[in-house]
Amino acid sequence: MDDSCKYNSGPITRGTEEVGYFFEESKANEIGDETLYSYSRWELFPDGTFTCNTQRSWESWDIPEEGIFERSRYEELVNQMKELKTDWIDELTYIPDDEYFHEGLATFYKCGKWGFIDKKGIVVIPCIFDSAGDFSEGFAGIKCNEKWGFVDNTGREVIPCIYDEVEDFHEGFAGVKRNEKWGFVDNTGREVIPCIYDEVEDFHEGFAWIKHNEKWGFVDNTGREVVPCIYDYGGDFHEGFAWIKHNEKWGFVDSTGREVVPCIYDSVHNFHEGLAEVERNKKWGFVDNTGREVIPCQYVSTMHFQEGKAQVNENDTQDRFSFARSWIYIDKTGRRIIEKKTENDSASQKISDPDDDLPF
């Protein structure tokens, strides 16, 4: 059993009557210097239905490690529950919570197969698939005979099950994997970008990351490599620019592949309102879309620009209260903003109070 996981299970009771059975799983995932905890609870009932609720937090839950389960996949859970409760479960149906509906439909499970229901509980696409994904842009991935394809919201198979893996549709394209390589199909099923890449990411603003020989680049929606695979990593396009990593430093490229902000920064964030946050020597500032550092790297923390202003913090104290009170607003020239109070405030003017919009 993974030391980062905890499991618990037992009967669901009302008074002295056993009305169902539950299984809980708590998992810890290391993300950088922090830990993200996820908690899932399944509840199964004699009529063959079961529900699932999943939560995530940066704070841990205390789940006793005394359960009998070591896996959390729906199919495996169903099989284990059948072994425990064969006297009252002949077939199981997974009834999703509202948060699991996408474009009006959600996957559900019955008799070992997956299908789709609407929010009224009406079966729209029968349970005939070995597995199924969420709907996105009118299509959902489905698995048959160990291969994946796509159906539309009527259940029509628009892309045959010939792929080893598939991703959701974004901007009219979906990543597909065949023979250990990735490419893209459009919503007619045409393979517009052949399966020749080691990895791919979703399309954003008309471009998608592709990986080849351990390096990353970009393709447009015609399959043209606008940014060659020369970078260690990168992010999605935002306002026409994408951050890239090279030799442990970060910069930005534009949609032509030109490196408009050289890879000289320790960290960067996306562009917002024409400016991007950049970090150098543990201090943050802002660059514009020509690469000019319009606000020098002098702040301990920053937030992106919104409606012409950004919150910044010059205070490097470890005291949380002092740190929280030291946030101020600046404009796009770096000038500190004095904001007028509303009619309900007692004073006529003030420095904007960071407690009104703390970044944590």
CORNOR-V401169 format. One record per run of one state. SS is the DSSP state (H for helix, E for strand, C for the rest). FROM is the first residue (numbers start at 1). LEN is the number of residues. If there is no record, write none. Layout:
<<SS;FROM;LEN> <SS;FROM;LEN>>
//
This chain:
<<C;1;4> <E;5;10> <C;15;2> <E;17;15> <C;32;2> <E;34;12> <C;46;3> <E;49;9> <C;58;16> <H;74;11> <C;85;8> <E;93;2> <C;95;3> <H;98;3> <C;101;1> <E;102;1> <C;103;2> <E;105;6> <C;111;2> <E;113;6> <C;119;4> <E;123;7> <C;130;1> <E;131;6> <C;137;2> <E;139;6> <C;145;2> <E;147;6> <C;153;4> <E;157;7> <C;164;1> <E;165;6> <C;171;2> <E;173;6> <C;179;2> <E;181;6> <C;187;6> <E;193;5> <C;198;1> <E;199;2> <C;201;3> <E;204;1> <C;205;2> <E;207;6> <C;213;2> <E;215;6> <C;221;4> <E;225;7> <C;232;1> <E;233;2> <C;235;3> <E;238;1> <C;239;2> <E;241;6> <C;247;2> <E;249;6> <C;255;4> <E;259;7> <C;266;1> <E;267;6> <C;273;2> <E;275;6> <C;281;2> <E;283;6> <C;289;6> <E;295;5> <C;300;1> <E;301;2> <C;303;3> <E;306;1> <C;307;2> <E;309;5> <C;314;6> <H;320;6> <C;326;1> <E;327;4> <C;331;5> <E;336;1> <C;337;1> <E;338;3> <C;341;8> <E;349;3> <C;352;2> <H;354;4> <C;358;3>>
//
